[in-house]
Amino acid sequence: MGDITQPARILLVEDDDTEAGLFARMLIRKSPQCTVDRAASGGEALASLSEGPLPDCIVLDLRLPGEDGIWILERLLESPQWRTIPVIVFSGDVSRLGPASSQYPNVASSVRKPHSVEEYEATLLIVCAIVGATVSAAA
């Protein structure tokens, strides 16, 4: 189910410490050869991209302090290097999931964050499967 079969570098853009920790632990448990770098804001995400190395995939929350996920998507498209990085939008902001997926060509997929802890692991498994498929397709 979408295991990441090669080492992959994931940039997780998520401001919530608990959600970021859950995601990173689950991804690494599922695919130990992966690395997860985290940015808690739009500014941190762009700084991480500028400093390199570039990630194989970005998992992006839309609601962030300061510059939000849409702002990041727009900045990614402005750079020839960054515009080819596949993005998975992982957000609870349902009203913006559809537009983010349809208006930005670098968005490979979008997944709605769950409302309960019970649903969270299943949802993260879906995101991990999409990350695996996205990274394998880009290789």
Contact map, one row per residue, 1 for C-alpha under 8 A:
1110000000000000000000000000000000000000000000000000000000000000000000000000000000000000000000000000000000000000000000000000000010000000000
1111000000000000000000000000000000000000000000000000000000000000000000000000000000000000000000000000000000000000000000000000000111111000000
1111100000000000000000000000011000000000000000000000000000000000000000000000000000000000000000000000000000000000000000000000000110011000000
0111111100000000000000000000001001000000000000000000000000000000000000000000000000000000000000000000000000000000000000000000000010111011000
0011111000000000000000000000001000000000000000000000000000000000000000000000000000000000000000000000000000000000000000000000000000010001000
0001111100000000000000000000000011000000000000000000000000000000000000000000000000000000000000000000000000000000000000000000000000000001000
0001111110000000000000000000000011100000000000000000000000000000000000000000000000000000000000000000000000000000000000000000000000000000000
0001011111000000000000000000000011100000000000000000001100000000000000000000000000000000000000000000000000000000000000000000000000000010000
0000001111100000000000000000000001111000000000000000011110000000000000000000000000000000000000000000000000000000000000000000000000000000000
0000000111110000000000000000000001111000000000000000001111100000000000000000000000000000000000000000000000000000000000000000000000000000000
0000000011111000000000000000000000011110000010000000001011100000000000000000000000000000000000000000000000000000000000000000000000000000000
0000000001111100000100000000000000011110000000000000000001110000000000000000000000000000000000000000000000000000000000000000000000000000000
0000000000111110000000000000000000000111110010000000000001111000000000000000000000000000000000000000000000000000000000000000000000000000000
0000000000011111101100000000000000000111100000000000000000011001000000000000000000000000000000000000000000000000000000000000000000000000000
0000000000001111100100000000000000000011100000000000000000001001100000000000000000000000000000000000000000000000000000000000000000000000000
0000000000000111111100000000000000000001000000000000000000000000000000000000000000000000000000000000000000000000000000000000000000000000000
0000000000000111111110000000000000000000000000000000000000000000000000000000000000000000000000000000000000000000000000000000000000000000000
0000000000000001111111000000000000000000000000000000000000000000000000000000000000000000000000000000000000000000000000000000000000000000000
0000000000000101111111100000000000000000000000000000000000000000000000000000000000000000000000000000000000000000000000000000000000000000000
0000000000010111111111110000000000000100000000000000000000000000000000000000000000000000000000000000000000000000000000000000000000000000000
0000000000000000111111111000000000000000000000000000000000000000000000000000000000000000000000000000000000000000000000000000000000000000000
0000000000000000011111111100000000000000000000000000000000000000000000000000000000000000000000000000000000000000000000000000000000000000000
0000000000000000001111111110000000000000000000000000000000000000000000000000000000000000000000000000000000000000000000000001000000000000000
0000000000000000000111111111000000010000000000000000000000000000000000000000000000000000000000000000000000000000000000000000000000000000000
0000000000000000000011111111100000000000000000000000000000000000000000000000000000000000000000000000000000000000000000000000000000000000000
0000000000000000000001111111110000000000000000000000000000000000000000000000000000000000000000000000000000000000000000000001100000000000000
0000000000000000000000111111111101000000000000000000000000000000000000000000000000000000000000000000000000000000000000000000000100000000000
0000000000000000000000011111111111110000000000000000000000000000000000000000000000000000000000000000000000000000000000000000000000000000000
0000000000000000000000001111111100000000000000000000000000000000000000000000000000000000000000000000000000000000000000000000000000000000000
0010000000000000000000000111111100000000000000000000000000000000000000000000000000000000000000000000000000000000000000000000000100000000000
0011100000000000000000000011111111000000000000000000000000000000000000000000000000000000000000000000000000000000000000000000000000000000000
0000000000000000000000000011111111100000000000000000000000000000000000000000000000000000000000000000000000000000000000000000000000000000000
0000011100000000000000000001001111100000000000000000000000000000000000000000000000000000000000000000000000000000000000000000000000000000000
0001011111000000000000000011001111110000000000000000000000000000000000000000000000000000000000000000000000000000000000000000000000000000000
0000001111000000000000000001000111111000000000000000000000000000000000000000000000000000000000000000000000000000000000000000000000000000000
0000000011110000000000010001000001111100000000000000000000000000000000000000000000000000000000000000000000000000000000000000000000000000000
0000000011110000000000000000000000111110000000000000000000000000000000000000000000000000000000000000000000000000000000000000000000000000000
0000000000111100000100000000000000011111000010000000000000000000000000000000000000000000000000000000000000000000000000000000000000000000000
0000000000111110000000000000000000001111110110010000000000000000000000000000000000000000000000000000000000000000000000000000000000000000000
0000000000001111000000000000000000000111110110000000000000000001000000000000000000000000000000000000000000000000000000000000000000000000000
0000000000001110000000000000000000000011111110000000000000000001111100000000000000000000000000000000000000000000000000000000000000000000000
0000000000001000000000000000000000000011111111000000000000000001111110110000000000000000000000000000000000000000000000000000000000000000000
0000000000000000000000000000000000000000111111100000000000000000001000000000000000000000000000000000000000000000000000000000000000000000000
0000000000000000000000000000000000000011111111110000000000000000000000000000000000000000000000000000000000000000000000000000000000000000000
0000000000101000000000000000000000000111111111111000000000000000000000010000000000000000000000000000000000000000000000000000000000000000000
0000000000000000000000000000000000000000011111111100000000000000000000010000000000000000000000000000000000000000000000000000000000000000000
0000000000000000000000000000000000000000001111111110000000000000000000000000000000000000000000000000000000000000000000000000000000000000000
0000000000000000000000000000000000000010000111111111000000000000000000000000000000000000000000000000000000000000000000000000000000000000000
0000000000000000000000000000000000000000000011111111111000000000000000000000000001000000000000000000000000000000000000000000000000000000000
0000000000000000000000000000000000000000000001111111000000000000000000000000000000000000000000000000000000000000000000000000000000000000000
0000000000000000000000000000000000000000000000111111100000000000000000000000000000000000000000000000000000000000000000000000000000000000000
0000000000000000000000000000000000000000000000011111111000000000000000000000000000000000000000000000000000000000000000000000000000000000000
0000000000000000000000000000000000000000000000001011111000000000000000000000000000000000000000000000000000000000000000000000000000000000000
0000000010000000000000000000000000000000000000001001111100000000000000000000000001000000000000000000000000000000000000000000000000000000000
0000000111100000000000000000000000000000000000001001111111000000000000000000000000001000000000000000000000000000000000000000000000000000000
0000000111000000000000000000000000000000000000000000011111000000000000000000000000001100000000000000000000000000000000000000000000000010010
0000000011100000000000000000000000000000000000000000001111100000000000000000000000001111000000000000000000000000000000000000000000100110000
0000000001111000000000000000000000000000000000000000001111110000000000000000000000001111000000000000000000000000000000000000000000000000000
0000000001111000000000000000000000000000000000000000000011111000000000000000000000000011110000000000000000000000000000000000000000000000000
0000000000011100000000000000000000000000000000000000000001111100000010000000000000000011111000000000000000000000000000000000000000000000000
0000000000001110000000000000000000000000000000000000000000111111000010000000000000000000111100000000000000000000000000000000000000000000000
0000000000000000000000000000000000000000000000000000000000011111000111000000000000000000111010010000000000000000000000000000000000000000000
0000000000000000000000000000000000000000000000000000000000001111100110000000000000000000001010000000000000000000000000000000000000000000000
0000000000000110000000000000000000000001110000000000000000001111111110000000000000000000000000000000000000000000000000000000000000000000000
0000000000000010000000000000000000000000110000000000000000000011111100000000000000000000000000000000000000000000000000000000000000000000000
0000000000000000000000000000000000000000110000000000000000000001111100000000000000000000000000000000000000000000000000000000000000000000000
0000000000000000000000000000000000000000111000000000000000000001111110110000000000000000000000000000000000000000000000000000000000000000000
0000000000000000000000000000000000000000110000000000000000000111111111110000000000000000000000000000000000000000000000000000000000000000000
0000000000000000000000000000000000000000010000000000000000011111001111111000000000000000000000000000000000000000000000000000000000000000000
0000000000000000000000000000000000000000000000000000000000000100000111111100000000000000000000000001000000000000000000000000000000000000000
0000000000000000000000000000000000000000010000000000000000000000001111111110000000000000000000000000000000000000000000000000000000000000000
0000000000000000000000000000000000000000010011000000000000000000001111111111000000000000000000000000000000000000000000000000000000000000000
0000000000000000000000000000000000000000000000000000000000000000000011111111100000000000000000000000000101000000000000000000000000000000000
0000000000000000000000000000000000000000000000000000000000000000000001111111110000000000000000000000000100000000000000000000000000000000000
0000000000000000000000000000000000000000000000000000000000000000000000111111111000000000000000000000000000000000000000000000000000000000000
0000000000000000000000000000000000000000000000000000000000000000000000011111111001100000000000000000000000000000000000000000000000000000000
0000000000000000000000000000000000000000000000000000000000000000000000001111111101100000000000000000000001000000000000000000000000000000000
0000000000000000000000000000000000000000000000000000000000000000000000000111111101100000000000000000000000000000000000000000000000000000000
0000000000000000000000000000000000000000000000000000000000000000000000000011111111100000000000000000000000000000000000000000000000000000000
0000000000000000000000000000000000000000000000000000000000000000000000000000111111110000000000000000000000000000000000000000000000000000000
0000000000000000000000000000000000000000000000000000000000000000000000000000001111111000000000000000000000000000000000000000000000000000000
0000000000000000000000000000000000000000000000001000010000000000000000000001111111111000000000000000000000000000000000000000000000000000000
0000000000000000000000000000000000000000000000000000000000000000000000000001111111111100000000000000000001000000000000000000000000000000000
0000000000000000000000000000000000000000000000000000000000000000000000000000000111111100000000000000000001000000000000000000000000000000000
0000000000000000000000000000000000000000000000000000001111000000000000000000000011111110000000000000000001000000000000000000000000000000000
0000000000000000000000000000000000000000000000000000000111000000000000000000000000111111000000000000000001110000000000000000000000000100000
0000000000000000000000000000000000000000000000000000000011110000000000000000000000001111100000000000000001111000000000000000000000000000000
0000000000000000000000000000000000000000000000000000000011110000000000000000000000000111110000000000000000111110000000000000001001100000000
0000000000000000000000000000000000000000000000000000000000111100000000000000000000000011111000001001100000101110000000000000000000000000000
0000000000000000000000000000000000000000000000000000000000111100000000000000000000000001111100000000000000000111100000000000001000000000000
0000000000000000000000000000000000000000000000000000000000011110000000000000000000000000111111001000000000000111100000000000000000000000000
0000000000000000000000000000000000000000000000000000000000001000000000000000000000000000011111000000000000000001110000000000000000000000000
0000000000000000000000000000000000000000000000000000000000000110000000000000000000000000001111111000000000000001000000000000000000000000000
0000000000000000000000000000000000000000000000000000000000000000000000000000000000000000001111111100000000000001000000000000000000000000000
0000000000000000000000000000000000000000000000000000000000000000000000000000000000000000000011111110000000000000000000000000000000000000000
0000000000000000000000000000000000000000000000000000000000000100000000000000000000000000000011111111000000000000000000000000000000000000000
0000000000000000000000000000000000000000000000000000000000000000000000000000000000000000101011111111100000000111000000000000000000000000000
0000000000000000000000000000000000000000000000000000000000000000000000000000000000000000000001111111110000000100000000000000000000000000000
0000000000000000000000000000000000000000000000000000000000000000000000000000000000000000000000111111111000000000000000000000000000000000000
0000000000000000000000000000000000000000000000000000000000000000000001000000000000000000100000011111111100100000000000000000000000000000000
0000000000000000000000000000000000000000000000000000000000000000000000000000000000000000100000001111111110111100000000000000000000000000000
0000000000000000000000000000000000000000000000000000000000000000000000000000000000000000000000000111111110100000000000000000000000000000000
0000000000000000000000000000000000000000000000000000000000000000000000000000000000000000000000000011111110000000000000000000000000000000000
0000000000000000000000000000000000000000000000000000000000000000000000001100000000000000000000000001111111100000000000000000000000000000000
0000000000000000000000000000000000000000000000000000000000000000000000000000000000000000000000000000111111110000000000000000000000000000000
0000000000000000000000000000000000000000000000000000000000000000000000001000100000111110000000000000000111110000000000000000000000000000000
0000000000000000000000000000000000000000000000000000000000000000000000000000000000000111100000000001110111111100000000000000000000000000000
0000000000000000000000000000000000000000000000000000000000000000000000000000000000000111000000000000100011111100000000000000000000000100000
0000000000000000000000000000000000000000000000000000000000000000000000000000000000000011100000000000100000111110000000000000000001000000000
0000000000000000000000000000000000000000000000000000000000000000000000000000000000000001111000001100100000111111000000000000000000000000000
0000000000000000000000000000000000000000000000000000000000000000000000000000000000000001111000001000000000001111100000000010001000000000000
0000000000000000000000000000000000000000000000000000000000000000000000000000000000000000011111001000000000000111110000000000000000000000000
0000000000000000000000000000000000000000000000000000000000000000000000000000000000000000011100000000000000000011111000010010000000000000000
0000000000000000000000000000000000000000000000000000000000000000000000000000000000000000000100000000000000000001111110110010000000000000000
0000000000000000000000000000000000000000000000000000000000000000000000000000000000000000000000000000000000000000111110110000000000000000000
0000000000000000000000000000000000000000000000000000000000000000000000000000000000000000000000000000000000000000011111110000000000000000000
0000000000000000000000000000000000000000000000000000000000000000000000000000000000000000000000000000000000000000011111111000000000000000000
0000000000000000000000000000000000000000000000000000000000000000000000000000000000000000000000000000000000000000000111111100000000000000000
0000000000000000000000000000000000000000000000000000000000000000000000000000000000000000000000000000000000000000011111111110000000000000000
0000000000000000000000000000000000000000000000000000000000000000000000000000000000000000000000000000000000000000111111111111000000000000000
0000000000000000000000000000000000000000000000000000000000000000000000000000000000000000000000000000000000000000000011111111100000000000000
0000000000000000000000000000000000000000000000000000000000000000000000000000000000000000000000000000000000000000000001111111110000000000000
0000000000000000000000000000000000000000000000000000000000000000000000000000000000000000000000000000000000000010110000111111111000000000000
0000000000000000000000100100000000000000000000000000000000000000000000000000000000000000000000000000000000000000000000011111111100000000000
0000000000000000000000000100000000000000000000000000000000000000000000000000000000000000000000000000000000000000000000001111111110000000000
0000000000000000000000000000000000000000000000000000000000000000000000000000000000000000000000000000000000000000000000000111111111000000000
0000000000000000000000000000000000000000000000000000000000000000000000000000000000000001010000000000000000000010000000000011111111100000000
0110000000000000000000000010010000000000000000000000000000000000000000000000000000000000000000000000000000000000000000000001111111110000000
1111000000000000000000000000000000000000000000000000000000000000000000000000000000000000000000000000000000000000000000000000111111111000000
0100000000000000000000000000000000000000000000000000000000000000000000000000000000000001000000000000000000001000000000000000011111111100000
0101000000000000000000000000000000000000000000000000000010000000000000000000000000000001000000000000000000000000000000000000001111111110000
0111100000000000000000000000000000000000000000000000000000000000000000000000000000000000000000000000000000000000000000000000000111111111000
0111000000000000000000000000000000000000000000000000000000000000000000000000000000000000000000000000000000000000000000000000000011111111100
0000000000000000000000000000000000000000000000000000000010000000000000000000000000000100000000000000000000010000000000000000000001111111110
0001000100000000000000000000000000000000000000000000000110000000000000000000000000000000000000000000000000000000000000000000000000111111111
0001110000000000000000000000000000000000000000000000000000000000000000000000000000000000000000000000000000000000000000000000000000011111111
0000000000000000000000000000000000000000000000000000000000000000000000000000000000000000000000000000000000000000000000000000000000001111111
0000000000000000000000000000000000000000000000000000000100000000000000000000000000000000000000000000000000000000000000000000000000000111111
0000000000000000000000000000000000000000000000000000000000000000000000000000000000000000000000000000000000000000000000000000000000000011111
